[in-house]
Amino acid sequence: PEARADILEVKDNKAKIKFTGNFCYSCGFYDYLEDFAIFFQDLFGKKLEIESIEEIENGAIATFNL
């Protein structure tokens, strides 16, 4: 896979998710995070909004508001 998402924490209507993979070298880096929120809403009927993004080596840690 180009990207992997690992849930780090869910607390107080916030989800912290670590994204890693080859996607972080592409020009569409932030699109993966936005697409994750769209897929989540399609699957679970709950809207996610990106609160913050911390870039790390080989990926990012994104905090979403649920």
CHARMM-style PDB file with segment names, atoms N, HN, CA, C and O in Angstrom:
ATOM      1  N   PRO     1       0.827  -1.213   0.000  1.00  0.00      PROA
ATOM      2  CA  PRO     1       0.000   0.000   0.000  1.00  0.00      PROA
ATOM      3  C   PRO     1       0.863   1.265   0.000  1.00  0.00      PROA
ATOM      4  O   PRO     1       1.990   1.266   0.494  1.00  0.00      PROA
ATOM      5  N   GLU     2       0.319   2.316  -0.553  1.00  0.00      PROA
ATOM      6  HN  GLU     2      -0.597   2.315  -0.954  1.00  0.00      PROA
ATOM      7  CA  GLU     2       1.019   3.593  -0.561  1.00  0.00      PROA
ATOM      8  C   GLU     2       0.956   4.271   0.790  1.00  0.00      PROA
ATOM      9  O   GLU     2       1.843   5.051   1.139  1.00  0.00      PROA
ATOM     10  N   ALA     3      -0.089   3.979   1.555  1.00  0.00      PROA
ATOM     11  HN  ALA     3      -0.809   3.346   1.271  1.00  0.00      PROA
ATOM     12  CA  ALA     3      -0.255   4.625   2.858  1.00  0.00      PROA
ATOM     13  C   ALA     3      -0.830   3.633   3.860  1.00  0.00      PROA
ATOM     14  O   ALA     3      -1.556   2.703   3.509  1.00  0.00      PROA
ATOM     15  N   ARG     4      -0.477   3.868   5.116  1.00  0.00      PROA
ATOM     16  HN  ARG     4       0.112   4.624   5.401  1.00  0.00      PROA
ATOM     17  CA  ARG     4      -1.006   3.070   6.213  1.00  0.00      PROA
ATOM     18  C   ARG     4      -1.478   4.036   7.285  1.00  0.00      PROA
ATOM     19  O   ARG     4      -0.800   5.023   7.573  1.00  0.00      PROA
ATOM     20  N   ALA     5      -2.634   3.762   7.879  1.00  0.00      PROA
ATOM     21  HN  ALA     5      -3.184   2.960   7.644  1.00  0.00      PROA
ATOM     22  CA  ALA     5      -3.179   4.604   8.940  1.00  0.00      PROA
ATOM     23  C   ALA     5      -3.290   3.779  10.216  1.00  0.00      PROA
ATOM     24  O   ALA     5      -3.926   2.725  10.233  1.00  0.00      PROA
ATOM     25  N   ASP     6      -2.667   4.267  11.280  1.00  0.00      PROA
ATOM     26  HN  ASP     6      -2.150   5.123  11.267  1.00  0.00      PROA
ATOM     27  CA  ASP     6      -2.716   3.607  12.579  1.00  0.00      PROA
ATOM     28  C   ASP     6      -3.341   4.560  13.592  1.00  0.00      PROA
ATOM     29  O   ASP     6      -2.878   5.689  13.755  1.00  0.00      PROA
ATOM     30  N   ILE     7      -4.389   4.108  14.269  1.00  0.00      PROA
ATOM     31  HN  ILE     7      -4.765   3.191  14.137  1.00  0.00      PROA
ATOM     32  CA  ILE     7      -5.045   4.928  15.285  1.00  0.00      PROA
ATOM     33  C   ILE     7      -4.153   4.962  16.517  1.00  0.00      PROA
ATOM     34  O   ILE     7      -3.820   3.920  17.081  1.00  0.00      PROA
ATOM     35  N   LEU     8      -3.767   6.163  16.930  1.00  0.00      PROA
ATOM     36  HN  LEU     8      -4.037   7.010  16.472  1.00  0.00      PROA
ATOM     37  CA  LEU     8      -2.932   6.327  18.120  1.00  0.00      PROA
ATOM     38  C   LEU     8      -3.759   6.600  19.356  1.00  0.00      PROA
ATOM     39  O   LEU     8      -3.438   6.133  20.449  1.00  0.00      PROA
ATOM     40  N   GLU     9      -4.852   7.377  19.173  1.00  0.00      PROA
ATOM     41  HN  GLU     9      -5.114   7.756  18.286  1.00  0.00      PROA
ATOM     42  CA  GLU     9      -5.660   7.766  20.335  1.00  0.00      PROA
ATOM     43  C   GLU     9      -7.016   8.288  19.871  1.00  0.00      PROA
ATOM     44  O   GLU     9      -7.113   8.978  18.856  1.00  0.00      PROA
ATOM     45  N   VAL    10      -8.046   7.954  20.616  1.00  0.00      PROA
ATOM     46  HN  VAL    10      -7.966   7.394  21.440  1.00  0.00      PROA
ATOM     47  CA  VAL    10      -9.376   8.526  20.429  1.00  0.00      PROA
ATOM     48  C   VAL    10      -9.827   8.990  21.798  1.00  0.00      PROA
ATOM     49  O   VAL    10      -9.974   8.186  22.719  1.00  0.00      PROA
ATOM     50  N   LYS    11     -10.049  10.307  21.931  1.00  0.00      PROA
ATOM     51  HN  LYS    11      -9.930  10.960  21.183  1.00  0.00      PROA
ATOM     52  CA  LYS    11     -10.379  10.876  23.230  1.00  0.00      PROA
ATOM     53  C   LYS    11     -11.050  12.233  23.032  1.00  0.00      PROA
ATOM     54  O   LYS    11     -10.627  13.033  22.197  1.00  0.00      PROA
ATOM     55  N   ASP    12     -12.100  12.479  23.811  1.00  0.00      PROA
ATOM     56  HN  ASP    12     -12.444  11.829  24.490  1.00  0.00      PROA
ATOM     57  CA  ASP    12     -12.777  13.785  23.799  1.00  0.00      PROA
ATOM     58  C   ASP    12     -13.146  14.244  22.386  1.00  0.00      PROA
ATOM     59  O   ASP    12     -12.875  15.385  22.013  1.00  0.00      PROA
ATOM     60  N   ASN    13     -13.758  13.363  21.606  1.00  0.00      PROA
ATOM     61  HN  ASN    13     -13.979  12.436  21.909  1.00  0.00      PROA
ATOM     62  CA  ASN    13     -14.199  13.670  20.243  1.00  0.00      PROA
ATOM     63  C   ASN    13     -13.059  14.054  19.310  1.00  0.00      PROA
ATOM     64  O   ASN    13     -13.256  14.799  18.351  1.00  0.00      PROA
ATOM     65  N   LYS    14     -11.876  13.544  19.595  1.00  0.00      PROA
ATOM     66  HN  LYS    14     -11.716  12.939  20.375  1.00  0.00      PROA
ATOM     67  CA  LYS    14     -10.717  13.756  18.729  1.00  0.00      PROA
ATOM     68  C   LYS    14     -10.065  12.406  18.465  1.00  0.00      PROA
ATOM     69  O   LYS    14     -10.023  11.539  19.338  1.00  0.00      PROA
ATOM     70  N   ALA    15      -9.561  12.244  17.259  1.00  0.00      PROA
ATOM     71  HN  ALA    15      -9.595  12.948  16.550  1.00  0.00      PROA
ATOM     72  CA  ALA    15      -8.835  11.036  16.891  1.00  0.00      PROA
ATOM     73  C   ALA    15      -7.472  11.442  16.369  1.00  0.00      PROA
ATOM     74  O   ALA    15      -7.358  12.298  15.492  1.00  0.00      PROA
ATOM     75  N   LYS    16      -6.437  10.816  16.918  1.00  0.00      PROA
ATOM     76  HN  LYS    16      -6.530  10.121  17.631  1.00  0.00      PROA
ATOM     77  CA  LYS    16      -5.067  11.063  16.470  1.00  0.00      PROA
ATOM     78  C   LYS    16      -4.626   9.837  15.684  1.00  0.00      PROA
ATOM     79  O   LYS    16      -4.601   8.724  16.209  1.00  0.00      PROA
ATOM     80  N   ILE    17      -4.280  10.056  14.419  1.00  0.00      PROA
ATOM     81  HN  ILE    17      -4.301  10.961  13.993  1.00  0.00      PROA
ATOM     82  CA  ILE    17      -3.969   8.950  13.517  1.00  0.00      PROA
ATOM     83  C   ILE    17      -2.620   9.186  12.858  1.00  0.00      PROA
ATOM     84  O   ILE    17      -2.341  10.268  12.343  1.00  0.00      PROA
ATOM     85  N   LYS    18      -1.785   8.146  12.885  1.00  0.00      PROA
ATOM     86  HN  LYS    18      -2.012   7.267  13.304  1.00  0.00      PROA
ATOM     87  CA  LYS    18      -0.459   8.207  12.270  1.00  0.00      PROA
ATOM     88  C   LYS    18      -0.539   7.616  10.868  1.00  0.00      PROA
ATOM     89  O   LYS    18      -0.961   6.474  10.691  1.00  0.00      PROA
ATOM     90  N   PHE    19      -0.134   8.393   9.883  1.00  0.00      PROA
ATOM     91  HN  PHE    19       0.209   9.321  10.027  1.00  0.00      PROA
ATOM     92  CA  PHE    19      -0.109   7.965   8.489  1.00  0.00      PROA
ATOM     93  C   PHE    19       1.348   7.794   8.074  1.00  0.00      PROA
ATOM     94  O   PHE    19       2.162   8.699   8.258  1.00  0.00      PROA
ATOM     95  N   THR    20       1.672   6.638   7.517  1.00  0.00      PROA
ATOM     96  HN  THR    20       1.011   5.903   7.368  1.00  0.00      PROA
ATOM     97  CA  THR    20       3.023   6.383   7.037  1.00  0.00      PROA
ATOM     98  C   THR    20       2.961   5.723   5.667  1.00  0.00      PROA
ATOM     99  O   THR    20       1.939   5.159   5.278  1.00  0.00      PROA
ATOM    100  N   GLY    21       4.074   5.805   4.944  1.00  0.00      PROA
ATOM    101  HN  GLY    21       4.905   6.264   5.260  1.00  0.00      PROA
ATOM    102  CA  GLY    21       4.135   5.147   3.644  1.00  0.00      PROA
ATOM    103  C   GLY    21       4.748   6.023   2.581  1.00  0.00      PROA
ATOM    104  O   GLY    21       5.212   7.131   2.846  1.00  0.00      PROA
ATOM    105  N   ASN    22       4.738   5.499   1.368  1.00  0.00      PROA
ATOM    106  HN  ASN    22       4.360   4.599   1.152  1.00  0.00      PROA
ATOM    107  CA  ASN    22       5.328   6.199   0.231  1.00  0.00      PROA
ATOM    108  C   ASN    22       4.580   7.462  -0.166  1.00  0.00      PROA
ATOM    109  O   ASN    22       5.138   8.322  -0.848  1.00  0.00      PROA
ATOM    110  N   PHE    23       3.338   7.584   0.247  1.00  0.00      PROA
ATOM    111  HN  PHE    23       2.885   6.886   0.801  1.00  0.00      PROA
ATOM    112  CA  PHE    23       2.533   8.743  -0.129  1.00  0.00      PROA
ATOM    113  C   PHE    23       3.187  10.053   0.312  1.00  0.00      PROA
ATOM    114  O   PHE    23       2.976  11.091  -0.316  1.00  0.00      PROA
ATOM    115  N   CYS    24       3.968  10.013   1.373  1.00  0.00      PROA
ATOM    116  HN  CYS    24       4.139   9.170   1.882  1.00  0.00      PROA
ATOM    117  CA  CYS    24       4.539  11.245   1.923  1.00  0.00      PROA
ATOM    118  C   CYS    24       5.554  11.880   0.981  1.00  0.00      PROA
ATOM    119  O   CYS    24       5.976  13.013   1.214  1.00  0.00      PROA
ATOM    120  N   TYR    25       5.956  11.181  -0.076  1.00  0.00      PROA
ATOM    121  HN  TYR    25       5.614  10.261  -0.265  1.00  0.00      PROA
ATOM    122  CA  TYR    25       6.892  11.736  -1.048  1.00  0.00      PROA
ATOM    123  C   TYR    25       6.185  12.285  -2.287  1.00  0.00      PROA
ATOM    124  O   TYR    25       6.835  12.764  -3.216  1.00  0.00      PROA
ATOM    125  N   SER    26       4.856  12.215  -2.296  1.00  0.00      PROA
ATOM    126  HN  SER    26       4.328  11.826  -1.541  1.00  0.00      PROA
ATOM    127  CA  SER    26       4.107  12.661  -3.471  1.00  0.00      PROA
ATOM    128  C   SER    26       3.603  14.088  -3.286  1.00  0.00      PROA
ATOM    129  O   SER    26       3.563  14.613  -2.173  1.00  0.00      PROA
ATOM    130  N   CYS    27       3.225  14.689  -4.386  1.00  0.00      PROA
ATOM    131  HN  CYS    27       3.258  14.262  -5.289  1.00  0.00      PROA
ATOM    132  CA  CYS    27       2.711  16.061  -4.326  1.00  0.00      PROA
ATOM    133  C   CYS    27       1.312  16.101  -3.717  1.00  0.00      PROA
ATOM    134  O   CYS    27       0.837  17.172  -3.340  1.00  0.00      PROA
ATOM    135  N   GLY    28       0.645  14.955  -3.616  1.00  0.00      PROA
ATOM    136  HN  GLY    28       1.030  14.084  -3.922  1.00  0.00      PROA
ATOM    137  CA  GLY    28      -0.705  14.900  -3.052  1.00  0.00      PROA
ATOM    138  C   GLY    28      -0.730  14.489  -1.592  1.00  0.00      PROA
ATOM    139  O   GLY    28      -1.706  13.897  -1.131  1.00  0.00      PROA
ATOM    140  N   PHE    29       0.325  14.795  -0.861  1.00  0.00      PROA
ATOM    141  HN  PHE    29       1.118  15.276  -1.235  1.00  0.00      PROA
ATOM    142  CA  PHE    29       0.493  14.381   0.533  1.00  0.00      PROA
ATOM    143  C   PHE    29      -0.748  14.661   1.369  1.00  0.00      PROA
ATOM    144  O   PHE    29      -1.261  13.756   2.027  1.00  0.00      PROA
ATOM    145  N   TYR    30      -1.237  15.891   1.358  1.00  0.00      PROA
ATOM    146  HN  TYR    30      -0.820  16.627   0.824  1.00  0.00      PROA
ATOM    147  CA  TYR    30      -2.381  16.261   2.193  1.00  0.00      PROA
ATOM    148  C   TYR    30      -3.698  15.688   1.673  1.00  0.00      PROA
ATOM    149  O   TYR    30      -4.661  15.550   2.427  1.00  0.00      PROA
ATOM    150  N   ASP    31      -3.735  15.357   0.386  1.00  0.00      PROA
ATOM    151  HN  ASP    31      -2.953  15.470  -0.226  1.00  0.00      PROA
ATOM    152  CA  ASP    31      -4.946  14.753  -0.182  1.00  0.00      PROA
ATOM    153  C   ASP    31      -5.264  13.417   0.488  1.00  0.00      PROA
ATOM    154  O   ASP    31      -6.435  13.082   0.663  1.00  0.00      PROA
ATOM    155  N   TYR    32      -4.245  12.654   0.862  1.00  0.00      PROA
ATOM    156  HN  TYR    32      -3.294  12.925   0.720  1.00  0.00      PROA
ATOM    157  CA  TYR    32      -4.476  11.374   1.536  1.00  0.00      PROA
ATOM    158  C   TYR    32      -5.206  11.577   2.858  1.00  0.00      PROA
ATOM    159  O   TYR    32      -6.090  10.797   3.211  1.00  0.00      PROA
ATOM    160  N   LEU    33      -4.837  12.620   3.584  1.00  0.00      PROA
ATOM    161  HN  LEU    33      -4.119  13.254   3.297  1.00  0.00      PROA
ATOM    162  CA  LEU    33      -5.473  12.886   4.873  1.00  0.00      PROA
ATOM    163  C   LEU    33      -6.914  13.335   4.679  1.00  0.00      PROA
ATOM    164  O   LEU    33      -7.806  12.919   5.419  1.00  0.00      PROA
ATOM    165  N   GLU    34      -7.136  14.178   3.690  1.00  0.00      PROA
ATOM    166  HN  GLU    34      -6.412  14.516   3.089  1.00  0.00      PROA
ATOM    167  CA  GLU    34      -8.498  14.624   3.387  1.00  0.00      PROA
ATOM    168  C   GLU    34      -9.347  13.464   2.876  1.00  0.00      PROA
ATOM    169  O   GLU    34     -10.517  13.341   3.239  1.00  0.00      PROA
ATOM    170  N   ASP    35      -8.763  12.618   2.039  1.00  0.00      PROA
ATOM    171  HN  ASP    35      -7.812  12.718   1.744  1.00  0.00      PROA
ATOM    172  CA  ASP    35      -9.495  11.452   1.520  1.00  0.00      PROA
ATOM    173  C   ASP    35      -9.872  10.497   2.645  1.00  0.00      PROA
ATOM    174  O   ASP    35     -10.952   9.906   2.620  1.00  0.00      PROA
ATOM    175  N   PHE    36      -8.989  10.339   3.635  1.00  0.00      PROA
ATOM    176  HN  PHE    36      -8.112  10.819   3.655  1.00  0.00      PROA
ATOM    177  CA  PHE    36      -9.295   9.484   4.775  1.00  0.00      PROA
ATOM    178  C   PHE    36     -10.565   9.965   5.472  1.00  0.00      PROA
ATOM    179  O   PHE    36     -11.418   9.156   5.838  1.00  0.00      PROA
ATOM    180  N   ALA    37     -10.691  11.274   5.654  1.00  0.00      PROA
ATOM    181  HN  ALA    37      -9.998  11.931   5.357  1.00  0.00      PROA
ATOM    182  CA  ALA    37     -11.884  11.831   6.300  1.00  0.00      PROA
ATOM    183  C   ALA    37     -13.140  11.541   5.473  1.00  0.00      PROA
ATOM    184  O   ALA    37     -14.195  11.249   6.036  1.00  0.00      PROA
ATOM    185  N   ILE    38     -13.034  11.618   4.161  1.00  0.00      PROA
ATOM    186  HN  ILE    38     -12.177  11.856   3.705  1.00  0.00      PROA
ATOM    187  CA  ILE    38     -14.173  11.333   3.286  1.00  0.00      PROA
ATOM    188  C   ILE    38     -14.552   9.859   3.368  1.00  0.00      PROA
ATOM    189  O   ILE    38     -15.732   9.532   3.489  1.00  0.00      PROA
ATOM    190  N   PHE    39     -13.565   8.966   3.304  1.00  0.00      PROA
ATOM    191  HN  PHE    39     -12.606   9.232   3.206  1.00  0.00      PROA
ATOM    192  CA  PHE    39     -13.839   7.527   3.402  1.00  0.00      PROA
ATOM    193  C   PHE    39     -14.453   7.175   4.749  1.00  0.00      PROA
ATOM    194  O   PHE    39     -15.359   6.345   4.820  1.00  0.00      PROA
ATOM    195  N   PHE    40     -13.975   7.792   5.802  1.00  0.00      PROA
ATOM    196  HN  PHE    40     -13.239   8.466   5.745  1.00  0.00      PROA
ATOM    197  CA  PHE    40     -14.509   7.555   7.145  1.00  0.00      PROA
ATOM    198  C   PHE    40     -15.984   7.927   7.193  1.00  0.00      PROA
ATOM    199  O   PHE    40     -16.798   7.182   7.739  1.00  0.00      PROA
ATOM    200  N   GLN    41     -16.330   9.081   6.622  1.00  0.00      PROA
ATOM    201  HN  GLN    41     -15.668   9.686   6.179  1.00  0.00      PROA
ATOM    202  CA  GLN    41     -17.726   9.511   6.623  1.00  0.00      PROA
ATOM    203  C   GLN    41     -18.585   8.560   5.795  1.00  0.00      PROA
ATOM    204  O   GLN    41     -19.701   8.226   6.193  1.00  0.00      PROA
ATOM    205  N   ASP    42     -18.076   8.125   4.653  1.00  0.00      PROA
ATOM    206  HN  ASP    42     -17.169   8.396   4.329  1.00  0.00      PROA
ATOM    207  CA  ASP    42     -18.824   7.175   3.821  1.00  0.00      PROA
ATOM    208  C   ASP    42     -19.070   5.854   4.554  1.00  0.00      PROA
ATOM    209  O   ASP    42     -20.148   5.271   4.438  1.00  0.00      PROA
ATOM    210  N   LEU    43     -18.083   5.388   5.299  1.00  0.00      PROA
ATOM    211  HN  LEU    43     -17.208   5.862   5.393  1.00  0.00      PROA
ATOM    212  CA  LEU    43     -18.200   4.104   5.993  1.00  0.00      PROA
ATOM    213  C   LEU    43     -19.026   4.177   7.272  1.00  0.00      PROA
ATOM    214  O   LEU    43     -19.825   3.282   7.548  1.00  0.00      PROA
ATOM    215  N   PHE    44     -18.836   5.241   8.053  1.00  0.00      PROA
ATOM    216  HN  PHE    44     -18.188   5.968   7.828  1.00  0.00      PROA
ATOM    217  CA  PHE    44     -19.423   5.303   9.385  1.00  0.00      PROA
ATOM    218  C   PHE    44     -20.483   6.383   9.573  1.00  0.00      PROA
ATOM    219  O   PHE    44     -21.119   6.452  10.625  1.00  0.00      PROA
ATOM    220  N   GLY    45     -20.678   7.227   8.558  1.00  0.00      PROA
ATOM    221  HN  GLY    45     -20.162   7.171   7.703  1.00  0.00      PROA
ATOM    222  CA  GLY    45     -21.687   8.269   8.655  1.00  0.00      PROA
ATOM    223  C   GLY    45     -21.330   9.380   9.628  1.00  0.00      PROA
ATOM    224  O   GLY    45     -22.196  10.157  10.030  1.00  0.00      PROA
ATOM    225  N   LYS    46     -20.063   9.460  10.009  1.00  0.00      PROA
ATOM    226  HN  LYS    46     -19.359   8.829   9.683  1.00  0.00      PROA
ATOM    227  CA  LYS    46     -19.591  10.495  10.929  1.00  0.00      PROA
ATOM    228  C   LYS    46     -18.585  11.368  10.202  1.00  0.00      PROA
ATOM    229  O   LYS    46     -17.704  10.871   9.500  1.00  0.00      PROA
ATOM    230  N   LYS    47     -18.724  12.666  10.376  1.00  0.00      PROA
ATOM    231  HN  LYS    47     -19.440  13.070  10.946  1.00  0.00      PROA
ATOM    232  CA  LYS    47     -17.836  13.595   9.700  1.00  0.00      PROA
ATOM    233  C   LYS    47     -16.562  13.813  10.517  1.00  0.00      PROA
ATOM    234  O   LYS    47     -16.618  13.998  11.733  1.00  0.00      PROA
ATOM    235  N   LEU    48     -15.424  13.790   9.841  1.00  0.00      PROA
ATOM    236  HN  LEU    48     -15.379  13.640   8.853  1.00  0.00      PROA
ATOM    237  CA  LEU    48     -14.137  14.114  10.440  1.00  0.00      PROA
ATOM    238  C   LEU    48     -13.638  15.421   9.840  1.00  0.00      PROA
ATOM    239  O   LEU    48     -13.786  15.659   8.642  1.00  0.00      PROA
ATOM    240  N   GLU    49     -13.056  16.255  10.664  1.00  0.00      PROA
ATOM    241  HN  GLU    49     -12.935  16.062  11.638  1.00  0.00      PROA
ATOM    242  CA  GLU    49     -12.413  17.473  10.176  1.00  0.00      PROA
ATOM    243  C   GLU    49     -10.980  17.477  10.681  1.00  0.00      PROA
ATOM    244  O   GLU    49     -10.726  17.177  11.848  1.00  0.00      PROA
ATOM    245  N   ILE    50     -10.055  17.814   9.812  1.00  0.00      PROA
ATOM    246  HN  ILE    50     -10.261  18.058   8.864  1.00  0.00      PROA
ATOM    247  CA  ILE    50      -8.658  17.874  10.209  1.00  0.00      PROA
ATOM    248  C   ILE    50      -8.452  19.083  11.116  1.00  0.00      PROA
ATOM    249  O   ILE    50      -8.762  20.217  10.751  1.00  0.00      PROA
ATOM    250  N   GLU    51      -7.922  18.811  12.306  1.00  0.00      PROA
ATOM    251  HN  GLU    51      -7.670  17.889  12.602  1.00  0.00      PROA
ATOM    252  CA  GLU    51      -7.610  19.888  13.244  1.00  0.00      PROA
ATOM    253  C   GLU    51      -6.153  20.320  13.101  1.00  0.00      PROA
ATOM    254  O   GLU    51      -5.845  21.511  13.069  1.00  0.00      PROA
ATOM    255  N   SER    52      -5.261  19.332  13.014  1.00  0.00      PROA
ATOM    256  HN  SER    52      -5.511  18.364  13.040  1.00  0.00      PROA
ATOM    257  CA  SER    52      -3.842  19.654  12.878  1.00  0.00      PROA
ATOM    258  C   SER    52      -3.114  18.504  12.201  1.00  0.00      PROA
ATOM    259  O   SER    52      -3.563  17.358  12.208  1.00  0.00      PROA
ATOM    260  N   ILE    53      -1.968  18.853  11.615  1.00  0.00      PROA
ATOM    261  HN  ILE    53      -1.603  19.784  11.610  1.00  0.00      PROA
ATOM    262  CA  ILE    53      -1.121  17.868  10.955  1.00  0.00      PROA
ATOM    263  C   ILE    53       0.314  18.118  11.400  1.00  0.00      PROA
ATOM    264  O   ILE    53       0.837  19.225  11.276  1.00  0.00      PROA
ATOM    265  N   GLU    54       0.935  17.071  11.919  1.00  0.00      PROA
ATOM    266  HN  GLU    54       0.511  16.172  12.021  1.00  0.00      PROA
ATOM    267  CA  GLU    54       2.343  17.145  12.315  1.00  0.00      PROA
ATOM    268  C   GLU    54       3.121  16.239  11.373  1.00  0.00      PROA
ATOM    269  O   GLU    54       2.946  15.021  11.395  1.00  0.00      PROA
ATOM    270  N   GLU    55       3.970  16.820  10.554  1.00  0.00      PROA
ATOM    271  HN  GLU    55       4.113  17.810  10.536  1.00  0.00      PROA
ATOM    272  CA  GLU    55       4.767  16.012   9.639  1.00  0.00      PROA
ATOM    273  C   GLU    55       5.878  15.320  10.415  1.00  0.00      PROA
ATOM    274  O   GLU    55       6.561  15.936  11.234  1.00  0.00      PROA
ATOM    275  N   ILE    56       6.047  14.025  10.143  1.00  0.00      PROA
ATOM    276  HN  ILE    56       5.492  13.525   9.478  1.00  0.00      PROA
ATOM    277  CA  ILE    56       7.094  13.222  10.762  1.00  0.00      PROA
ATOM    278  C   ILE    56       7.855  12.513   9.650  1.00  0.00      PROA
ATOM    279  O   ILE    56       7.455  12.566   8.487  1.00  0.00      PROA
ATOM    280  N   GLU    57       8.947  11.854  10.006  1.00  0.00      PROA
ATOM    281  HN  GLU    57       9.272  11.811  10.951  1.00  0.00      PROA
ATOM    282  CA  GLU    57       9.698  11.104   9.009  1.00  0.00      PROA
ATOM    283  C   GLU    57       8.814  10.003   8.425  1.00  0.00      PROA
ATOM    284  O   GLU    57       8.227   9.215   9.166  1.00  0.00      PROA
ATOM    285  N   ASN    58       8.722   9.952   7.107  1.00  0.00      PROA
ATOM    286  HN  ASN    58       9.199  10.592   6.505  1.00  0.00      PROA
ATOM    287  CA  ASN    58       7.919   8.963   6.376  1.00  0.00      PROA
ATOM    288  C   ASN    58       6.424   9.085   6.615  1.00  0.00      PROA
ATOM    289  O   ASN    58       5.705   8.095   6.482  1.00  0.00      PROA
ATOM    290  N   GLY    59       5.929  10.282   6.967  1.00  0.00      PROA
ATOM    291  HN  GLY    59       6.513  11.087   7.074  1.00  0.00      PROA
ATOM    292  CA  GLY    59       4.484  10.405   7.132  1.00  0.00      PROA
ATOM    293  C   GLY    59       4.055  11.616   7.930  1.00  0.00      PROA
ATOM    294  O   GLY    59       4.691  12.669   7.904  1.00  0.00      PROA
ATOM    295  N   ALA    60       2.949  11.432   8.645  1.00  0.00      PROA
ATOM    296  HN  ALA    60       2.433  10.576   8.667  1.00  0.00      PROA
ATOM    297  CA  ALA    60       2.362  12.525   9.418  1.00  0.00      PROA
ATOM    298  C   ALA    60       1.474  11.956  10.518  1.00  0.00      PROA
ATOM    299  O   ALA    60       0.985  10.829  10.433  1.00  0.00      PROA
ATOM    300  N   ILE    61       1.282  12.769  11.550  1.00  0.00      PROA
ATOM    301  HN  ILE    61       1.679  13.684  11.619  1.00  0.00      PROA
ATOM    302  CA  ILE    61       0.302  12.459  12.581  1.00  0.00      PROA
ATOM    303  C   ILE    61      -0.776  13.533  12.450  1.00  0.00      PROA
ATOM    304  O   ILE    61      -0.509  14.723  12.611  1.00  0.00      PROA
ATOM    305  N   ALA    62      -1.975  13.097  12.159  1.00  0.00      PROA
ATOM    306  HN  ALA    62      -2.192  12.130  12.028  1.00  0.00      PROA
ATOM    307  CA  ALA    62      -3.092  14.023  11.990  1.00  0.00      PROA
ATOM    308  C   ALA    62      -4.070  13.884  13.140  1.00  0.00      PROA
ATOM    309  O   ALA    62      -4.396  12.777  13.566  1.00  0.00      PROA
ATOM    310  N   THR    63      -4.530  15.015  13.633  1.00  0.00      PROA
ATOM    311  HN  THR    63      -4.265  15.915  13.286  1.00  0.00      PROA
ATOM    312  CA  THR    63      -5.574  15.035  14.655  1.00  0.00      PROA
ATOM    313  C   THR    63      -6.860  15.473  13.971  1.00  0.00      PROA
ATOM    314  O   THR    63      -6.909  16.515  13.317  1.00  0.00      PROA
ATOM    315  N   PHE    64      -7.902  14.658  14.132  1.00  0.00      PROA
ATOM    316  HN  PHE    64      -7.862  13.812  14.663  1.00  0.00      PROA
ATOM    317  CA  PHE    64      -9.208  14.923  13.532  1.00  0.00      PROA
ATOM    318  C   PHE    64     -10.220  15.217  14.623  1.00  0.00      PROA
ATOM    319  O   PHE    64     -10.183  14.601  15.688  1.00  0.00      PROA
ATOM    320  N   ASN    65     -11.122  16.151  14.368  1.00  0.00      PROA
ATOM    321  HN  ASN    65     -11.153  16.651  13.503  1.00  0.00      PROA
ATOM    322  CA  ASN    65     -12.289  16.360  15.209  1.00  0.00      PROA
ATOM    323  C   ASN    65     -13.394  15.429  14.706  1.00  0.00      PROA
ATOM    324  O   ASN    65     -13.675  15.373  13.509  1.00  0.00      PROA
ATOM    325  N   LEU    66     -14.013  14.703  15.631  1.00  0.00      PROA
ATOM    326  HN  LEU    66     -13.786  14.749  16.604  1.00  0.00      PROA
ATOM    327  CA  LEU    66     -15.108  13.793  15.256  1.00  0.00      PROA
ATOM    328  C   LEU    66     -16.426  14.524  15.289  1.00  0.00      PROA
ATOM    329  OT1 LEU    66     -17.467  13.931  15.005  1.00  0.00      PROA
TER     330      LEU     66
END
